[in-house]
C-alpha cells in the first residue's frame, strides 16, 4: 500500500469494545468491500473509464455502509467510512491511481488485455478491511492469460498464498520478505522494491510493525525485526513486477490524489483556506486515507493539501510506475491472528483462478510447495523450522 518514503508510525486508540466485537467490525467491513470488488470487476470491461470506476467504487462502499446496522459504544455513534479510496491502476502503474476530473489522465479507458489492479477499503468503528486484486480485461477460462501477464499474476498470487501461511504467531517478518522474493524469482519477476505491509489496529492502517518487500540497501535497517503475535491484525500488500528493474519510478502525468493525515504532527497552517481544508479532511476522513475528490472544492482542496503536506500534516500516496511495457500485479488481504490460528478477514480473489491464468512456470522448491499444501495456520511437518527453510 505504501513505500518506505510514505510510511509513518501511528498509535492505536484505546477502545472499550471486546475482541469479538472488533472482529465482527472487521468482518462487516470486509463484506462491504467484497461486494464492491465484485461489482467493479463486472464493470471493468473494454472501454470503461477509470475515473468512473473509482467514483463508483467509493459510492458502493458508502452505500453499503449506510445500510449496515452497528452497535453504539458507550452512547457514541459508530463511525463508518472509506478506509482506502478506490484505486484502479493499469499495467505498469503500481498503485494509488484514482484521478480527478481535472487531471490529464481523467479520460483514461480500459483496453483489452490491460492488467488492472483494483484496490479498495472500508472501516467500521475504525477497524479497516482492505482488499486488492488483479484482473486482465477480456480474459476468461476460454481466453486465458498467457505470457508475461500470466507470469506476473501467478507470481503475485502464489506469493500472497505463501504470505498468508507465514504470517502466524511466532514467525518473523523477514520470513515473509524472503519468501516473497523467492517466489517472484521463479516466475522471472521481482517484488516491487520497498513496498510496506503493516500491522493494523483501530483507526490505524500503518502500524509500527511492518513487512518490507525486496528491501534495497539501507531500507532493511529502517524496518525493525518483529515477531507476529496473537491478537494482531495485518494488512498484507503483495506487489510484483515483470520488470528487471523493480525500483518504483515517478509518473509524469498521473497526479497524486490520495493523502492521509499524520496524527502525531501538529502545525498551525498559515492560510485560512488551508485551515478550512484541513478541518474538512479531519471531519470526513479522520486518520484514514482520502481522495481530494472528497473535498467540496477541488481547487481550494489542492491549495490546502499542498501546505498541509509541506509541513508534515499530510502524507501523499504517490502514483508510481514500473518500466514502460512491463506489468505489475497486486493482491492485498487483511489477516487476523486469533487464538485459534490465522483468520483471513477479507475474501479470496474474486477473479483469479488457475483456469484463467496459464503460466508455463511452476514452483519447484519443495519447502514452498509443501507450504502451499497446508491449510491456513497449519504448521509444517518440521514446525517453525520448516517455514524458515522455505524462506531461506
C-alpha angles and dihedrals in degrees: 000000000000139000128230093268093055101043126099136170121258130189119231120243116235116247133194093215121109123247089253091053090049092052091049089053091051090049093047090053091047091054092055090047092051092051090050094049092050091054093045091052089053089052096045097095134133109295097020114138114238094218091054091052091050093049092046092049092055091046091052092051092050093045092050093048092048091064094045115110113220137179120248116237114222091335094308121125113248112247119228130180153117112317094187126011115245109268127188111192117183131210109315095007103107103205150308098060108151108142131207123228090253095053123109091237095047090111095054112137130194117253133200113283093016113151102229126193115201114198124179140150142187135187136205115200088346095305105124132205115192126186135183131175139165130236135176116229112244096005121131142154088277091046105031128188115259139172123025092345091058092045095053093043094049091044092053095045094045089049089050091052091050091048093053089056095047097049095085137122112292096016121115129234094242091063088065093045093052096042093051090052091048093051094047092052091059089062094045089252137112136219111253104264119255099002113152135215117194145200112253136213137159109324090351126102096161106054128172097262110077148172119215127203119227096343111217122217109301095009094085090061089054093062116069121227108251138179121223111245136197113269096030125127120207134195105209117198117193115190121172129179132201089214122109087221105059098181111118115246128207115252124234105213105018105091123205111258103161122080138162134210116247102223099200096054124087128187135153105237114223101213119074089216091054092050091051092048093048090051090051090050093052092050096046103036109015107191095338126101115269139188121238084232088074092065121093095238118030096198093048089042092056090053093049094044091050094056093041092051092046090059096043099255091117134029126208129236094213122208106240134179144207121227116304113268093028131103135231124201124193139190123180125186137174116226133185125204102218128181087256092052139272115338124196105223098184120058124258116261115298097207108031121095134149089243091061097042115056111183119169090214124089138182112264101174106110095211093051092045090050091049090056090057092059123095116240108287095011113132125233118257086256094045120224090345089065092054092050090050090053090056096046 
